[in-house]
Amino acid sequence: MALQCGIVGLPNVGKSTLFSALTRIQGVAANYEFATIEPNIGIVDVPDPRLQVLSKLVNPNRIVPTTVEFVDIAGLVKGASTGGGRGNGFLGNIREVDAILHVIRCFEDPNIVRSSGDVNPVSDKEIIEIELQIKDLDSVNAKLSKTERAAKAGDTKAKEDLEVLKRYKSTLEQGKNAFLVPVTEDEKRAVADLFLLTIKPVLYVANVDEAHLHEDNNHVIALRKAIEAENGQMIKICAALEAQISEIDDIEERTMFLEEYGLKESGLDKMIRASYGLLDLITYFTAGVQEVRAWTIRKGWKAPQAAGVIHSDFERGFIRAEVIKIADYDHYKTENACKEAGKMAVQGKDYVVDDGDIMHFRFNV
């Protein structure tokens, strides 16, 4: 299953530099507003050391990681919700993604233009969110009018939806995001057709300079405090440094470069994994001589659903799943050894797949 994350932010926060480093597509970053007009799209492998563990044990012909799709959405500006800048087009791009990576500038550099004065990450966060909230409020109000008419005509479902829509309206009018509205899973259906922008999960990406990779500056501290109320997730990254790292192909040389900066992994790897986990996604593996492959599923999925991401026939004709935990595979070294040691479990339709399971499906259609 594909996951698409939209990278958003005000102009000149390092968004396109970050995207270029992610996908090694050069030439999109520039020191002026609207360097990115149409959204660039890049598909990036999810780093997972467990693939290398399995590869050493199985020695397959190929290794296939799971992926995340990143969309570099052009810089938003104040007034985008009413057509400012390239407003509606950009907001439409955001509507299509599953999750939002909000890049926020947390560094000082007089050579990089900031049209609205001094660096202020909290203000930057609010500018983007207000534009998205205004657009969402327009969508909710439009549906609210239609639903009120249906409710007055005696439509029971419309009456239920009306109360839910009023909750969303009230929250958005208070300058809060739609994901903060207290609703049940059933009640969310009242706004499912609206594809609200602020209902999407958000990862805040604080773009810092090299000097503050290991120690928070005042900008980062202020941003952390601002997202506390919404239990927001945040990671720190230096886009300029990541651009340098992305140019190093040799693994040993890259490792040495990271060690010079006191890093165990690149910020991009951390960001990719955080993006992957933002929607409660997990990975299971299939392992054989032909290939070792990672598969993406949602946390809580049962074995037949997991089988369905390989092929719909696997889900339709599901009989059972043979499951080995990766720690057991690493310990016993082979599938047969795991089986002989009683470490291969035979699971039925109600088995909830764990992150890292190695699975083989039996099916009949």
C-alpha positions in Angstrom: 0.0 0.0 0.0 1.3 3.4 -0.9 1.8 6.2 1.6 2.0 9.8 0.3 3.4 12.6 2.5 3.1 16.2 1.5 6.0 18.5 2.4 4.6 21.9 3.2 6.0 25.2 4.6 6.3 28.9 3.9 8.8 30.0 1.2 12.5 29.7 2.0 12.2 27.4 5.0 14.4 24.7 3.4 11.5 22.6 2.1 12.8 22.0 -1.4 16.4 21.5 -0.3 15.1 18.8 2.0 13.1 17.2 -0.9 16.1 17.4 -3.2 18.2 15.6 -0.5 15.5 12.9 -0.1 15.2 12.1 -3.7 18.5 13.5 -5.1 16.5 15.6 -7.6 18.5 18.8 -8.0 17.6 22.2 -9.3 14.3 22.8 -7.4 15.7 24.8 -4.5 16.0 28.6 -4.9 16.1 31.7 -2.7 12.9 33.2 -3.8 9.2 32.6 -3.3 7.5 30.0 -5.5 10.7 28.2 -6.5 8.4 25.2 -6.7 5.2 25.7 -8.7 4.0 22.2 -9.6 4.5 19.6 -6.9 7.5 17.3 -7.4 7.0 13.7 -6.4 9.7 11.3 -5.3 9.5 7.7 -4.1 11.9 6.9 -1.3 12.9 3.5 0.2 12.1 3.1 3.9 15.4 2.3 5.7 15.0 -0.9 7.6 18.1 -2.8 9.0 16.0 -6.0 9.3 16.1 -6.4 5.6 19.9 -6.7 5.8 19.6 -9.3 8.6 17.3 -11.4 6.4 19.4 -10.9 3.3 22.5 -12.3 5.1 20.5 -15.3 6.2 18.7 -16.1 3.0 21.1 -14.7 0.4 18.3 -13.8 -2.1 18.6 -12.7 -5.7 17.1 -9.3 -4.7 16.0 -7.2 -1.8 12.8 -5.1 -2.1 12.2 -2.5 0.6 8.9 -0.8 1.2 8.6 2.8 0.1 7.1 6.2 1.0 6.1 8.8 -1.6 7.0 12.4 -0.9 5.3 15.3 -2.6 7.1 18.7 -2.5 4.2 21.1 -2.3 5.0 24.7 -3.3 5.5 27.3 -0.5 2.2 28.5 0.9 1.8 32.2 1.9 -0.7 34.1 4.0 -4.0 34.4 2.1 -3.6 31.1 0.2 -7.1 30.0 1.3 -8.6 32.9 -0.6 -6.3 32.5 -3.6 -3.2 34.3 -2.3 0.0 33.3 -4.0 -0.9 30.1 -5.9 -3.4 29.4 -3.1 -6.1 27.0 -4.2 -3.9 24.9 -6.4 -1.4 24.3 -3.5 -4.3 23.5 -1.0 -5.6 21.0 -3.6 -2.2 19.3 -3.6 -2.3 19.0 0.2 -5.8 17.5 0.1 -4.5 14.5 -1.9 -1.8 13.4 0.5 -2.2 11.1 3.5 0.0 13.0 6.0 1.7 16.3 6.2 5.4 17.1 6.9 5.4 20.7 8.0 8.9 22.1 7.6 9.6 25.1 9.8 12.7 27.3 9.8 14.5 27.3 13.1 17.8 28.9 12.1 19.2 32.4 11.5 20.7 33.4 8.1 20.6 36.9 6.9 21.3 35.7 3.3 18.0 33.8 3.1 15.0 35.9 2.5 12.1 35.9 5.0 9.4 38.3 3.7 7.6 38.7 7.1 10.5 39.9 9.3 12.5 38.0 11.9 12.6 34.2 12.1 9.6 33.1 14.1 8.8 29.4 13.9 5.6 29.7 16.0 4.2 32.4 13.7 5.2 30.3 10.6 3.3 27.3 12.0 0.2 29.4 12.7 0.2 31.0 9.2 0.1 27.7 7.5 -2.5 26.2 9.9 -4.8 29.2 9.7 -4.9 28.9 5.9 -5.7 25.3 6.1 -8.3 25.9 8.8 -10.0 28.6 6.8 -10.3 26.2 3.8 -11.7 23.5 6.0 -14.2 25.8 7.6 -15.4 26.7 4.1 -15.9 23.0 3.3 -17.7 22.3 6.6 -20.0 25.4 6.3 -21.0 24.3 2.8 -22.0 20.9 3.9 -23.6 22.2 7.0 -26.1 24.2 5.0 -27.1 21.2 2.9 -27.3 19.0 6.0 -29.5 21.5 7.9 -32.0 21.4 5.0 -32.1 17.6 5.0 -32.4 17.5 8.8 -35.4 19.9 8.7 -37.0 17.6 6.2 -36.8 14.8 8.7 -33.7 12.9 7.5 -32.5 11.0 10.7 -29.0 10.5 9.4 -28.7 14.2 8.5 -29.7 15.1 12.1 -26.9 13.0 13.4 -24.4 14.4 10.9 -25.5 18.0 11.7 -24.4 17.7 15.3 -21.0 16.3 14.2 -20.5 19.1 11.7 -21.3 21.7 14.3 -18.5 20.3 16.4 -16.1 20.7 13.6 -17.3 24.2 12.8 -16.8 25.2 16.4 -13.3 23.8 16.7 -12.1 25.4 13.4 -13.6 28.7 14.4 -11.5 28.6 17.5 -8.3 28.3 15.4 -7.9 24.6 16.1 -7.2 21.8 13.7 -9.9 19.3 12.8 -8.0 16.3 14.2 -8.6 17.8 17.7 -12.4 17.4 17.3 -13.7 14.8 19.8 -15.5 12.3 17.6 -16.0 8.5 17.3 -14.9 6.5 14.3 -18.5 6.4 13.1 -19.0 10.1 13.5 -15.9 10.8 11.3 -18.0 9.6 8.4 -19.9 12.9 8.5 -16.9 14.7 7.1 -15.2 11.8 5.2 -16.3 13.2 1.9 -14.8 16.7 2.7 -11.1 15.4 2.8 -10.3 18.0 5.4 -6.8 19.4 5.4 -6.3 19.8 9.1 -7.6 16.3 9.9 -4.5 14.8 8.5 -1.6 13.7 10.8 1.2 16.1 11.0 5.0 15.7 11.6 6.7 19.0 12.4 10.2 19.2 10.9 12.4 21.8 12.6 15.1 22.8 10.1 18.1 23.9 12.2 21.7 24.9 11.4 24.6 22.5 12.1 25.4 24.1 15.4 22.0 23.1 16.9 21.7 19.5 15.8 22.4 18.3 19.3 21.2 21.3 21.4 17.9 23.1 21.0 18.1 26.8 20.2 15.4 29.2 21.3 13.5 28.7 18.0 13.2 24.9 18.6 12.3 25.4 22.2 9.5 27.8 21.2 8.2 25.4 18.6 8.2 22.4 21.0 6.1 24.4 23.4 3.7 25.5 20.7 2.9 21.9 19.7 2.6 20.4 23.2 -1.1 21.1 23.5 -1.9 19.0 20.4 0.6 16.2 21.3 2.4 17.0 18.1 5.3 15.1 16.8 8.5 16.9 15.9 12.0 16.0 14.7 15.0 18.2 14.1 16.9 18.1 10.9 19.6 20.2 9.1 18.5 20.4 5.5 21.8 21.9 4.3 23.8 19.0 5.9 21.4 16.4 4.6 22.0 17.8 1.1 25.7 17.0 1.6 25.1 13.6 3.0 22.8 12.6 0.1 25.7 13.2 -2.3 27.8 10.5 -0.6 27.2 7.1 -2.3 29.9 5.0 -0.4 28.4 3.6 2.8 31.6 3.7 4.8 32.3 7.2 3.8 28.8 8.3 4.7 29.1 6.6 8.1 32.4 8.5 8.7 30.7 11.7 7.7 27.9 11.2 10.1 30.2 10.3 12.9 32.1 13.6 12.4 28.8 15.3 13.3 28.0 12.9 16.2 25.2 11.3 14.3 24.3 7.6 14.2 22.0 8.0 11.2 21.0 10.7 8.8 18.1 13.0 9.6 16.4 11.9 6.4 16.4 8.3 7.6 14.8 9.4 10.8 12.3 11.5 8.9 11.3 8.7 6.6 10.7 6.3 9.4 8.7 9.0 11.3 6.6 9.6 8.3 6.0 5.9 7.9 4.9 5.6 11.5 2.7 8.7 11.4 -0.2 6.7 10.0 0.3 3.6 12.2 1.9 1.6 9.5 4.0 -1.5 10.1 6.1 -3.9 8.0 6.0 -7.6 7.6 8.5 -9.6 5.4 8.5 -12.4 2.9 11.8 -14.2 2.6 12.9 -16.6 -0.1 15.8 -17.3 -2.5 14.1 -15.2 -5.2 13.7 -12.2 -3.0 13.4 -10.7 0.5 10.7 -8.1 0.5 9.1 -5.7 3.0 5.4 -5.1 2.8 3.5 -2.2 4.3 0.2 -2.7 6.2 -1.7 -0.9 8.9 -1.2 -1.7 12.5 -4.0 -4.0 13.7 -4.5 -5.8 10.3 -5.3 -9.5 10.4 -3.4 -12.1 8.3 -5.9 -12.2 5.3 -5.7 -8.4 4.9 -1.9 -8.6 5.1 -1.9 -11.3 2.4 -4.1 -9.1 0.2 -1.3 -6.5 -0.3 0.6 -9.2 -2.2 -2.4 -10.2 -4.3 -6.1 -10.0 -3.9 -6.3 -13.8 -4.5 -4.2 -14.4 -1.4 -6.8 -12.6 0.7 -9.8 -14.1 -1.1 -8.5 -17.7 -0.8 -6.7 -17.4 2.5 -6.2 -20.7 4.3 -3.5 -20.0 6.9 -0.2 -18.1 7.5 3.1 -19.6 8.6 4.8 -17.0 10.8 8.3 -16.7 12.1 9.4 -13.9 14.4 12.5 -12.1 13.0 14.5 -12.6 16.3 13.9 -16.4 16.0 15.0 -16.4 12.3 18.1 -14.5 13.3 18.8 -17.0 16.1 18.1 -20.3 14.2 19.4 -19.0 10.9 17.1 -21.0 8.5 13.4 -21.6 8.1 13.8 -25.3 8.6 15.7 -24.8 11.8 12.9 -22.5 13.1 10.3 -25.1 12.2 12.2 -27.9 14.0 12.6 -25.7 17.1 8.9 -25.0 17.1 9.3 -21.4 16.2 7.1 -21.4 13.1 3.6 -20.7 14.1 0.6 -21.6 12.0 -2.0 -18.8 12.2 -5.5 -18.5 11.0 -7.8 -15.7 9.8 -7.9 -13.9 13.2 -4.2 -13.5 13.6 -3.1 -9.9 14.0 0.2 -9.3 12.3 3.1 -8.0 14.3 5.7 -5.6 13.0 8.6 -7.6 11.7 6.8 -10.9 11.2 8.2 -13.1 8.4 5.2 -14.7 6.7 4.3 -17.4 4.2 0.7 -17.6 3.1 -1.3 -20.7 2.1 -4.3 -20.0 -0.1 -6.7 -21.6 -2.6 -8.9 -19.9 -5.2 
